[in-house]
Amino acid sequence: MRIGLLIVAALALVGFLVVAVVMPRMAGADAKEAAQALIAGAGPAQQQVGAAAEKSGKLEGSGDGVKIAPRNDSRHGEMKWLVSESGAIRGWNERNALEVTFIPSLQDGKPSWNCRGYPVRAMPASCGGR
């Protein structure tokens, strides 16, 4: 009887460790992959906004008419992006609770981007992560 209880306790402990330690790490890896996909999905809009801003020499109106179709990824769920009139791009993924924002600026007539994302632990260093 005692051996049986010890075996049950050991299995319970192993189960607890899997749920408490292994599963969050796996979820963190999925969130990082989803963040990379979300960031990459904004690339075409960044190119369009950048070309318009470079041509006009200003950011105002550089995002007019720029759209990114939502994408449904079988692994990460639906990803959406919005482009503002000034060229700022906001993307989000509800399944992984991710959000990224790209803010454009012009330096000597050339566009550059500042990326910030949330949560920070899921973001690459290029988007404010650690």
DOLUM-35472 format. One record per atom (N, C-alpha, C): chain; atom name; x, y, z. Coordinates in Angstrom, 3 decimals. Layout:
N
{atom 'A'; 'CA'; {X; Y; Z}}
...
This chain:
130
{atom 'A'; 'N'; {0.829; -1.192; 0.000}}
{atom 'A'; 'CA'; {0.000; 0.000; 0.000}}
{atom 'A'; 'C'; {0.870; 1.251; 0.000}}
{atom 'A'; 'N'; {1.932; 1.256; 0.839}}
{atom 'A'; 'CA'; {2.818; 2.417; 0.915}}
{atom 'A'; 'C'; {3.542; 2.649; -0.402}}
{atom 'A'; 'N'; {3.969; 1.585; -1.042}}
{atom 'A'; 'CA'; {4.678; 1.724; -2.317}}
{atom 'A'; 'C'; {3.739; 2.325; -3.358}}
{atom 'A'; 'N'; {2.515; 1.895; -3.339}}
{atom 'A'; 'CA'; {1.524; 2.438; -4.277}}
{atom 'A'; 'C'; {1.315; 3.936; -4.074}}
{atom 'A'; 'N'; {1.249; 4.364; -2.810}}
{atom 'A'; 'CA'; {1.092; 5.789; -2.514}}
{atom 'A'; 'C'; {2.319; 6.578; -2.940}}
{atom 'A'; 'N'; {3.510; 6.000; -2.745}}
{atom 'A'; 'CA'; {4.732; 6.668; -3.178}}
{atom 'A'; 'C'; {4.773; 6.817; -4.697}}
{atom 'A'; 'N'; {4.336; 5.805; -5.400}}
{atom 'A'; 'CA'; {4.306; 5.875; -6.863}}
{atom 'A'; 'C'; {3.319; 6.948; -7.318}}
{atom 'A'; 'N'; {2.149; 6.987; -6.710}}
{atom 'A'; 'CA'; {1.158; 8.012; -7.058}}
{atom 'A'; 'C'; {1.699; 9.407; -6.758}}
{atom 'A'; 'N'; {2.365; 9.579; -5.616}}
{atom 'A'; 'CA'; {2.939; 10.878; -5.257}}
{atom 'A'; 'C'; {4.031; 11.276; -6.241}}
{atom 'A'; 'N'; {4.867; 10.329; -6.646}}
{atom 'A'; 'CA'; {5.927; 10.613; -7.608}}
{atom 'A'; 'C'; {5.342; 11.024; -8.963}}
{atom 'A'; 'N'; {4.323; 10.327; -9.404}}
{atom 'A'; 'CA'; {3.669; 10.680; -10.675}}
{atom 'A'; 'C'; {3.016; 12.061; -10.594}}
{atom 'A'; 'N'; {2.416; 12.357; -9.459}}
{atom 'A'; 'CA'; {1.808; 13.679; -9.278}}
{atom 'A'; 'C'; {2.864; 14.775; -9.331}}
{atom 'A'; 'N'; {4.008; 14.532; -8.708}}
{atom 'A'; 'CA'; {5.100; 15.500; -8.717}}
{atom 'A'; 'C'; {5.628; 15.716; -10.135}}
{atom 'A'; 'N'; {5.817; 14.640; -10.876}}
{atom 'A'; 'CA'; {6.274; 14.749; -12.266}}
{atom 'A'; 'C'; {5.249; 15.526; -13.085}}
{atom 'A'; 'N'; {3.988; 15.236; -12.919}}
{atom 'A'; 'CA'; {2.935; 15.957; -13.634}}
{atom 'A'; 'C'; {2.939; 17.435; -13.304}}
{atom 'A'; 'N'; {3.119; 17.754; -12.036}}
{atom 'A'; 'CA'; {3.172; 19.149; -11.623}}
{atom 'A'; 'C'; {4.358; 19.856; -12.263}}
{atom 'A'; 'N'; {5.524; 19.223; -12.282}}
{atom 'A'; 'CA'; {6.709; 19.834; -12.882}}
{atom 'A'; 'C'; {6.521; 20.072; -14.379}}
{atom 'A'; 'N'; {5.898; 19.142; -15.048}}
{atom 'A'; 'CA'; {5.640; 19.328; -16.484}}
{atom 'A'; 'C'; {4.736; 20.532; -16.703}}
{atom 'A'; 'N'; {3.673; 20.627; -15.930}}
{atom 'A'; 'CA'; {2.736; 21.741; -16.093}}
{atom 'A'; 'C'; {3.356; 23.062; -15.663}}
{atom 'A'; 'N'; {4.127; 23.067; -14.595}}
{atom 'A'; 'CA'; {4.677; 24.306; -14.047}}
{atom 'A'; 'C'; {5.935; 24.791; -14.752}}
{atom 'A'; 'N'; {6.720; 23.893; -15.328}}
{atom 'A'; 'CA'; {8.011; 24.285; -15.887}}
{atom 'A'; 'C'; {8.068; 24.109; -17.406}}
{atom 'A'; 'N'; {7.736; 22.942; -17.890}}
{atom 'A'; 'CA'; {7.902; 22.639; -19.307}}
{atom 'A'; 'C'; {6.873; 23.360; -20.175}}
{atom 'A'; 'N'; {5.623; 23.332; -19.799}}
{atom 'A'; 'CA'; {4.566; 23.937; -20.625}}
{atom 'A'; 'C'; {4.762; 25.443; -20.826}}
{atom 'A'; 'N'; {5.095; 26.232; -19.795}}
{atom 'A'; 'CA'; {5.321; 27.658; -20.033}}
{atom 'A'; 'C'; {6.482; 27.918; -20.995}}
{atom 'A'; 'N'; {7.520; 27.097; -20.928}}
{atom 'A'; 'CA'; {8.641; 27.278; -21.851}}
{atom 'A'; 'C'; {8.218; 26.994; -23.281}}
{atom 'A'; 'N'; {7.381; 25.980; -23.468}}
{atom 'A'; 'CA'; {6.883; 25.673; -24.811}}
{atom 'A'; 'C'; {6.001; 26.816; -25.311}}
{atom 'A'; 'N'; {5.158; 27.351; -24.437}}
{atom 'A'; 'CA'; {4.296; 28.469; -24.818}}
{atom 'A'; 'C'; {5.132; 29.699; -25.162}}
{atom 'A'; 'N'; {6.228; 29.914; -24.433}}
{atom 'A'; 'CA'; {7.120; 31.029; -24.726}}
{atom 'A'; 'C'; {7.757; 30.894; -26.088}}
{atom 'A'; 'N'; {8.134; 29.686; -26.467}}
{atom 'A'; 'CA'; {8.721; 29.446; -27.783}}
{atom 'A'; 'C'; {7.696; 29.709; -28.876}}
{atom 'A'; 'N'; {6.454; 29.272; -28.669}}
{atom 'A'; 'CA'; {5.394; 29.538; -29.654}}
{atom 'A'; 'C'; {5.157; 31.036; -29.806}}
{atom 'A'; 'N'; {5.155; 31.767; -28.693}}
{atom 'A'; 'CA'; {4.937; 33.212; -28.746}}
{atom 'A'; 'C'; {6.072; 33.897; -29.496}}
{atom 'A'; 'N'; {7.299; 33.434; -29.298}}
{atom 'A'; 'CA'; {8.432; 34.032; -30.017}}
{atom 'A'; 'C'; {8.327; 33.781; -31.514}}
{atom 'A'; 'N'; {7.913; 32.581; -31.893}}
{atom 'A'; 'CA'; {7.722; 32.278; -33.315}}
{atom 'A'; 'C'; {6.592; 33.130; -33.899}}
{atom 'A'; 'N'; {5.520; 33.278; -33.154}}
{atom 'A'; 'CA'; {4.397; 34.094; -33.617}}
{atom 'A'; 'C'; {4.812; 35.559; -33.747}}
{atom 'A'; 'N'; {5.635; 36.041; -32.821}}
{atom 'A'; 'CA'; {6.123; 37.423; -32.901}}
{atom 'A'; 'C'; {6.963; 37.625; -34.156}}
{atom 'A'; 'N'; {7.809; 36.660; -34.482}}
{atom 'A'; 'CA'; {8.620; 36.753; -35.700}}
{atom 'A'; 'C'; {7.726; 36.809; -36.935}}
{atom 'A'; 'N'; {6.688; 35.978; -36.966}}
{atom 'A'; 'CA'; {5.761; 35.969; -38.100}}
{atom 'A'; 'C'; {4.999; 37.293; -38.191}}
{atom 'A'; 'N'; {4.611; 37.846; -37.058}}
{atom 'A'; 'CA'; {3.897; 39.119; -37.025}}
{atom 'A'; 'C'; {4.780; 40.250; -37.542}}
{atom 'A'; 'N'; {6.034; 40.246; -37.140}}
{atom 'A'; 'CA'; {6.986; 41.267; -37.585}}
{atom 'A'; 'C'; {7.249; 41.131; -39.081}}
{atom 'A'; 'N'; {7.460; 39.909; -39.542}}
{atom 'A'; 'CA'; {7.726; 39.676; -40.965}}
{atom 'A'; 'C'; {6.524; 40.073; -41.823}}
{atom 'A'; 'N'; {5.325; 39.863; -41.312}}
{atom 'A'; 'CA'; {4.120; 40.197; -42.067}}
{atom 'A'; 'C'; {3.965; 41.684; -42.344}}
{atom 'A'; 'N'; {4.618; 42.519; -41.549}}
{atom 'A'; 'CA'; {4.543; 43.970; -41.750}}
{atom 'A'; 'C'; {5.528; 44.453; -42.824}}
{atom 'A'; 'N'; {6.440; 43.591; -43.253}}
{atom 'A'; 'CA'; {7.473; 43.973; -44.215}}
{atom 'A'; 'C'; {6.972; 44.613; -45.499}}
{atom 'A'; 'N'; {5.997; 44.025; -46.190}}
{atom 'A'; 'CA'; {5.514; 44.641; -47.430}}
{atom 'A'; 'C'; {4.949; 46.052; -47.222}}
{atom 'A'; 'N'; {4.247; 46.266; -46.113}}
{atom 'A'; 'CA'; {3.703; 47.602; -45.836}}
{atom 'A'; 'C'; {4.824; 48.583; -45.532}}
{atom 'A'; 'N'; {5.859; 48.131; -44.838}}
{atom 'A'; 'CA'; {7.005; 48.994; -44.561}}
{atom 'A'; 'C'; {7.655; 49.446; -45.870}}
{atom 'A'; 'N'; {7.762; 48.542; -46.817}}
{atom 'A'; 'CA'; {8.352; 48.891; -48.108}}
{atom 'A'; 'C'; {7.501; 49.922; -48.843}}
{atom 'A'; 'N'; {6.181; 49.737; -48.832}}
{atom 'A'; 'CA'; {5.277; 50.678; -49.517}}
{atom 'A'; 'C'; {5.311; 52.049; -48.854}}
{atom 'A'; 'N'; {5.233; 52.069; -47.537}}
{atom 'A'; 'CA'; {5.263; 53.334; -46.802}}
{atom 'A'; 'C'; {6.600; 54.025; -47.024}}
{atom 'A'; 'N'; {7.682; 53.264; -46.935}}
{atom 'A'; 'CA'; {9.014; 53.823; -47.134}}
{atom 'A'; 'C'; {9.186; 54.423; -48.516}}
{atom 'A'; 'N'; {8.699; 53.743; -49.543}}
{atom 'A'; 'CA'; {8.810; 54.257; -50.911}}
{atom 'A'; 'C'; {8.001; 55.541; -51.078}}
{atom 'A'; 'N'; {6.794; 55.570; -50.520}}
{atom 'A'; 'CA'; {5.955; 56.768; -50.620}}
{atom 'A'; 'C'; {6.582; 57.943; -49.869}}
{atom 'A'; 'N'; {7.122; 57.691; -48.686}}
{atom 'A'; 'CA'; {7.744; 58.754; -47.889}}
{atom 'A'; 'C'; {9.010; 59.268; -48.576}}
{atom 'A'; 'N'; {9.775; 58.379; -49.143}}
{atom 'A'; 'CA'; {11.001; 58.780; -49.832}}
{atom 'A'; 'C'; {10.672; 59.624; -51.064}}
{atom 'A'; 'N'; {9.629; 59.245; -51.765}}
{atom 'A'; 'CA'; {9.228; 59.968; -52.971}}
{atom 'A'; 'C'; {8.717; 61.370; -52.643}}
{atom 'A'; 'N'; {7.888; 61.473; -51.591}}
{atom 'A'; 'CA'; {7.288; 62.766; -51.256}}
{atom 'A'; 'C'; {8.167; 63.593; -50.314}}
{atom 'A'; 'N'; {9.084; 62.940; -49.633}}
{atom 'A'; 'CA'; {9.941; 63.633; -48.683}}
{atom 'A'; 'C'; {9.279; 63.911; -47.345}}
{atom 'A'; 'N'; {8.128; 63.280; -47.101}}
{atom 'A'; 'CA'; {7.430; 63.472; -45.827}}
{atom 'A'; 'C'; {6.654; 62.208; -45.462}}
{atom 'A'; 'N'; {6.362; 62.078; -44.195}}
{atom 'A'; 'CA'; {5.625; 60.908; -43.732}}
{atom 'A'; 'C'; {4.112; 61.078; -43.844}}
{atom 'A'; 'N'; {3.628; 62.308; -43.755}}
{atom 'A'; 'CA'; {2.190; 62.545; -43.837}}
{atom 'A'; 'C'; {1.662; 62.008; -45.167}}
{atom 'A'; 'N'; {0.682; 61.134; -45.076}}
{atom 'A'; 'CA'; {0.066; 60.564; -46.268}}
{atom 'A'; 'C'; {0.792; 59.347; -46.823}}
{atom 'A'; 'N'; {1.920; 58.975; -46.253}}
{atom 'A'; 'CA'; {2.685; 57.841; -46.787}}
{atom 'A'; 'C'; {1.982; 56.500; -46.568}}
{atom 'A'; 'N'; {1.055; 56.459; -45.646}}
{atom 'A'; 'CA'; {0.321; 55.219; -45.387}}
{atom 'A'; 'C'; {-1.038; 55.162; -46.052}}
{atom 'A'; 'N'; {-1.406; 56.223; -46.780}}
{atom 'A'; 'CA'; {-2.713; 56.236; -47.454}}
{atom 'A'; 'C'; {-2.833; 55.077; -48.437}}
{atom 'A'; 'N'; {-3.879; 54.308; -48.287}}
{atom 'A'; 'CA'; {-4.155; 53.212; -49.206}}
{atom 'A'; 'C'; {-3.314; 51.965; -48.995}}
{atom 'A'; 'N'; {-2.414; 51.973; -48.028}}
{atom 'A'; 'CA'; {-1.595; 50.785; -47.771}}
{atom 'A'; 'C'; {-2.386; 49.858; -46.844}}
{atom 'A'; 'N'; {-2.570; 48.647; -47.300}}
{atom 'A'; 'CA'; {-3.336; 47.677; -46.517}}
{atom 'A'; 'C'; {-2.587; 46.353; -46.480}}
{atom 'A'; 'N'; {-2.759; 45.647; -45.384}}
{atom 'A'; 'CA'; {-2.218; 44.296; -45.241}}
{atom 'A'; 'C'; {-3.398; 43.396; -44.899}}
{atom 'A'; 'N'; {-3.603; 42.391; -45.719}}
{atom 'A'; 'CA'; {-4.709; 41.464; -45.466}}
{atom 'A'; 'C'; {-4.407; 40.625; -44.230}}
{atom 'A'; 'N'; {-5.413; 40.379; -43.407}}
{atom 'A'; 'CA'; {-5.207; 39.497; -42.251}}
{atom 'A'; 'C'; {-4.751; 38.118; -42.735}}
{atom 'A'; 'N'; {-3.948; 37.471; -41.928}}
{atom 'A'; 'CA'; {-3.455; 36.145; -42.294}}
{atom 'A'; 'C'; {-3.793; 35.176; -41.176}}
{atom 'A'; 'N'; {-4.350; 34.042; -41.544}}
{atom 'A'; 'CA'; {-4.683; 33.021; -40.560}}
{atom 'A'; 'C'; {-3.638; 31.925; -40.633}}
{atom 'A'; 'N'; {-2.823; 31.854; -39.616}}
{atom 'A'; 'CA'; {-1.752; 30.876; -39.527}}
{atom 'A'; 'C'; {-2.265; 29.696; -38.711}}
{atom 'A'; 'N'; {-2.130; 28.484; -39.233}}
{atom 'A'; 'CA'; {-2.665; 27.313; -38.542}}
{atom 'A'; 'C'; {-2.016; 27.098; -37.175}}
{atom 'A'; 'N'; {-0.797; 27.532; -37.015}}
{atom 'A'; 'CA'; {-0.098; 27.330; -35.748}}
{atom 'A'; 'C'; {-0.294; 28.479; -34.766}}
{atom 'A'; 'N'; {-0.336; 29.719; -35.274}}
{atom 'A'; 'CA'; {-0.363; 30.891; -34.397}}
{atom 'A'; 'C'; {-1.701; 31.627; -34.388}}
{atom 'A'; 'N'; {-2.625; 31.253; -35.228}}
{atom 'A'; 'CA'; {-3.916; 31.923; -35.276}}
{atom 'A'; 'C'; {-3.898; 33.125; -36.200}}
{atom 'A'; 'N'; {-4.924; 33.961; -36.094}}
{atom 'A'; 'CA'; {-5.076; 35.100; -36.989}}
{atom 'A'; 'C'; {-4.134; 36.244; -36.613}}
{atom 'A'; 'N'; {-3.511; 36.805; -37.642}}
{atom 'A'; 'CA'; {-2.630; 37.958; -37.475}}
{atom 'A'; 'C'; {-3.214; 39.094; -38.291}}
{atom 'A'; 'N'; {-3.245; 40.282; -37.678}}
{atom 'A'; 'CA'; {-3.831; 41.451; -38.329}}
{atom 'A'; 'C'; {-2.880; 42.631; -38.239}}
{atom 'A'; 'N'; {-2.981; 43.529; -39.224}}
{atom 'A'; 'CA'; {-2.162; 44.735; -39.258}}
{atom 'A'; 'C'; {-3.010; 45.901; -39.724}}
{atom 'A'; 'N'; {-2.711; 47.080; -39.195}}
{atom 'A'; 'CA'; {-3.330; 48.333; -39.645}}
{atom 'A'; 'C'; {-2.216; 49.324; -39.956}}
{atom 'A'; 'N'; {-2.408; 50.104; -41.015}}
{atom 'A'; 'CA'; {-1.430; 51.125; -41.390}}
{atom 'A'; 'C'; {-2.109; 52.481; -41.267}}
{atom 'A'; 'N'; {-1.509; 53.393; -40.509}}
{atom 'A'; 'CA'; {-2.086; 54.725; -40.334}}
{atom 'A'; 'C'; {-1.689; 55.624; -41.497}}
{atom 'A'; 'N'; {-2.345; 56.751; -41.597}}
{atom 'A'; 'CA'; {-2.060; 57.725; -42.653}}
{atom 'A'; 'C'; {-0.609; 58.190; -42.600}}
{atom 'A'; 'N'; {-0.059; 58.276; -41.398}}
{atom 'A'; 'CA'; {1.322; 58.744; -41.234}}
{atom 'A'; 'C'; {2.349; 57.629; -41.443}}
{atom 'A'; 'N'; {1.879; 56.419; -41.751}}
{atom 'A'; 'CA'; {2.773; 55.313; -42.041}}
{atom 'A'; 'C'; {3.060; 54.370; -40.888}}
{atom 'A'; 'N'; {2.590; 54.691; -39.689}}
{atom 'A'; 'CA'; {2.801; 53.788; -38.552}}
{atom 'A'; 'C'; {2.020; 52.494; -38.793}}
{atom 'A'; 'N'; {2.614; 51.385; -38.398}}
{atom 'A'; 'CA'; {1.994; 50.077; -38.602}}
{atom 'A'; 'C'; {1.812; 49.418; -37.239}}
{atom 'A'; 'N'; {0.603; 48.926; -37.006}}
{atom 'A'; 'CA'; {0.304; 48.203; -35.770}}
{atom 'A'; 'C'; {-0.146; 46.809; -36.154}}
{atom 'A'; 'N'; {0.445; 45.807; -35.524}}
{atom 'A'; 'CA'; {0.062; 44.422; -35.780}}
{atom 'A'; 'C'; {-0.255; 43.725; -34.477}}
{atom 'A'; 'N'; {-1.136; 42.727; -34.540}}
{atom 'A'; 'CA'; {-1.468; 41.986; -33.327}}
{atom 'A'; 'C'; {-1.889; 40.565; -33.650}}
{atom 'A'; 'N'; {-1.734; 39.707; -32.645}}
{atom 'A'; 'CA'; {-2.096; 38.307; -32.707}}
{atom 'A'; 'C'; {-2.767; 37.970; -31.377}}
{atom 'A'; 'N'; {-4.088; 37.785; -31.429}}
{atom 'A'; 'CA'; {-4.851; 37.572; -30.196}}
{atom 'A'; 'C'; {-4.519; 36.252; -29.511}}
{atom 'A'; 'N'; {-4.320; 35.194; -30.276}}
{atom 'A'; 'CA'; {-4.085; 33.874; -29.674}}
{atom 'A'; 'C'; {-2.882; 33.895; -28.730}}
{atom 'A'; 'N'; {-1.830; 34.607; -29.110}}
{atom 'A'; 'CA'; {-0.622; 34.672; -28.282}}
{atom 'A'; 'C'; {-0.502; 35.981; -27.513}}
{atom 'A'; 'N'; {-1.534; 36.822; -27.573}}
{atom 'A'; 'CA'; {-1.557; 38.116; -26.876}}
{atom 'A'; 'C'; {-0.322; 38.959; -27.231}}
{atom 'A'; 'N'; {-0.066; 39.093; -28.537}}
{atom 'A'; 'CA'; {1.087; 39.848; -29.022}}
{atom 'A'; 'C'; {0.640; 41.117; -29.714}}
{atom 'A'; 'N'; {1.468; 42.140; -29.599}}
{atom 'A'; 'CA'; {1.222; 43.389; -30.319}}
{atom 'A'; 'C'; {2.565; 44.015; -30.687}}
{atom 'A'; 'N'; {2.663; 44.498; -31.925}}
{atom 'A'; 'CA'; {3.866; 45.208; -32.367}}
{atom 'A'; 'C'; {3.452; 46.518; -33.015}}
{atom 'A'; 'N'; {4.323; 47.511; -32.893}}
{atom 'A'; 'CA'; {4.102; 48.810; -33.519}}
{atom 'A'; 'C'; {5.394; 49.241; -34.197}}
{atom 'A'; 'N'; {5.281; 49.651; -35.449}}
{atom 'A'; 'CA'; {6.412; 50.169; -36.215}}
{atom 'A'; 'C'; {6.162; 51.651; -36.459}}
{atom 'A'; 'N'; {7.072; 52.491; -36.007}}
{atom 'A'; 'CA'; {6.957; 53.932; -36.181}}
{atom 'A'; 'C'; {8.031; 54.378; -37.179}}
{atom 'A'; 'N'; {7.607; 54.982; -38.303}}
{atom 'A'; 'CA'; {8.597; 55.420; -39.286}}
{atom 'A'; 'C'; {9.162; 56.796; -38.942}}
{atom 'A'; 'N'; {10.359; 57.054; -39.436}}
{atom 'A'; 'CA'; {10.944; 58.395; -39.368}}
{atom 'A'; 'C'; {11.773; 58.576; -40.630}}
{atom 'A'; 'N'; {11.994; 59.834; -40.986}}
{atom 'A'; 'CA'; {12.826; 60.145; -42.150}}
{atom 'A'; 'C'; {14.121; 60.767; -41.673}}
{atom 'A'; 'N'; {15.220; 60.232; -42.142}}
{atom 'A'; 'CA'; {16.537; 60.781; -41.822}}
{atom 'A'; 'C'; {17.264; 60.985; -43.143}}
{atom 'A'; 'N'; {17.508; 62.256; -43.477}}
{atom 'A'; 'CA'; {18.118; 62.607; -44.760}}
{atom 'A'; 'C'; {17.318; 62.055; -45.932}}
{atom 'A'; 'N'; {15.994; 62.067; -45.809}}
{atom 'A'; 'CA'; {15.112; 61.617; -46.877}}
{atom 'A'; 'C'; {14.946; 60.111; -46.976}}
{atom 'A'; 'N'; {15.601; 59.365; -46.107}}
{atom 'A'; 'CA'; {15.515; 57.902; -46.117}}
{atom 'A'; 'C'; {14.686; 57.430; -44.926}}
{atom 'A'; 'N'; {13.771; 56.484; -45.175}}
{atom 'A'; 'CA'; {12.938; 55.990; -44.073}}
{atom 'A'; 'C'; {13.701; 55.024; -43.163}}
{atom 'A'; 'N'; {13.424; 55.115; -41.878}}
{atom 'A'; 'CA'; {13.919; 54.136; -40.909}}
{atom 'A'; 'C'; {12.758; 53.807; -39.980}}
{atom 'A'; 'N'; {12.864; 52.687; -39.297}}
{atom 'A'; 'CA'; {11.757; 52.188; -38.491}}
{atom 'A'; 'C'; {12.186; 51.915; -37.061}}
{atom 'A'; 'N'; {11.295; 52.250; -36.144}}
{atom 'A'; 'CA'; {11.467; 51.920; -34.731}}
{atom 'A'; 'C'; {10.367; 50.917; -34.391}}
{atom 'A'; 'N'; {10.755; 49.739; -33.934}}
{atom 'A'; 'CA'; {9.797; 48.680; -33.610}}
{atom 'A'; 'C'; {9.736; 48.486; -32.104}}
{atom 'A'; 'N'; {8.529; 48.375; -31.594}}
{atom 'A'; 'CA'; {8.300; 48.047; -30.181}}
{atom 'A'; 'C'; {7.212; 46.992; -30.128}}
{atom 'A'; 'N'; {7.378; 46.030; -29.242}}
{atom 'A'; 'CA'; {6.401; 44.959; -29.136}}
{atom 'A'; 'C'; {6.101; 44.595; -27.707}}
{atom 'A'; 'N'; {4.981; 43.931; -27.544}}
{atom 'A'; 'CA'; {4.535; 43.484; -26.234}}
{atom 'A'; 'C'; {3.972; 42.073; -26.366}}
{atom 'A'; 'N'; {4.240; 41.176; -25.478}}
{atom 'A'; 'CA'; {5.106; 41.302; -24.321}}
{atom 'A'; 'C'; {6.578; 41.256; -24.731}}
{atom 'A'; 'N'; {7.387; 41.956; -23.974}}
{atom 'A'; 'CA'; {8.803; 42.108; -24.284}}
{atom 'A'; 'C'; {9.507; 40.753; -24.348}}
{atom 'A'; 'N'; {9.124; 39.812; -23.480}}
{atom 'A'; 'CA'; {9.807; 38.510; -23.430}}
{atom 'A'; 'C'; {9.636; 37.712; -24.724}}
{atom 'A'; 'N'; {8.618; 38.019; -25.518}}
{atom 'A'; 'CA'; {8.380; 37.293; -26.771}}
{atom 'A'; 'C'; {9.031; 37.977; -27.968}}
{atom 'A'; 'N'; {9.477; 39.222; -27.792}}
{atom 'A'; 'CA'; {9.991; 40.006; -28.914}}
{atom 'A'; 'C'; {11.487; 39.800; -29.124}}
{atom 'A'; 'N'; {11.905; 39.862; -30.390}}
{atom 'A'; 'CA'; {13.354; 39.845; -30.648}}
{atom 'A'; 'C'; {13.958; 41.204; -30.243}}
{atom 'A'; 'N'; {15.255; 41.250; -30.102}}
{atom 'A'; 'CA'; {15.931; 42.473; -29.691}}
{atom 'A'; 'C'; {15.642; 43.627; -30.653}}
{atom 'A'; 'N'; {15.459; 43.334; -31.931}}
{atom 'A'; 'CA'; {15.184; 44.374; -32.923}}
{atom 'A'; 'C'; {13.819; 45.042; -32.721}}
{atom 'A'; 'N'; {13.010; 44.466; -31.855}}
{atom 'A'; 'CA'; {11.675; 45.025; -31.603}}
{atom 'A'; 'C'; {11.453; 45.253; -30.114}}
{atom 'A'; 'N'; {12.528; 45.615; -29.417}}
{atom 'A'; 'CA'; {12.418; 45.966; -28.007}}
{atom 'A'; 'C'; {12.508; 44.810; -27.045}}
{atom 'A'; 'N'; {12.760; 43.593; -27.538}}
{atom 'A'; 'CA'; {12.874; 42.439; -26.659}}
{atom 'A'; 'C'; {14.246; 42.361; -26.018}}
{atom 'A'; 'N'; {14.410; 41.344; -25.220}}
{atom 'A'; 'CA'; {15.691; 41.169; -24.503}}
{atom 'A'; 'C'; {16.505; 40.062; -25.091}}
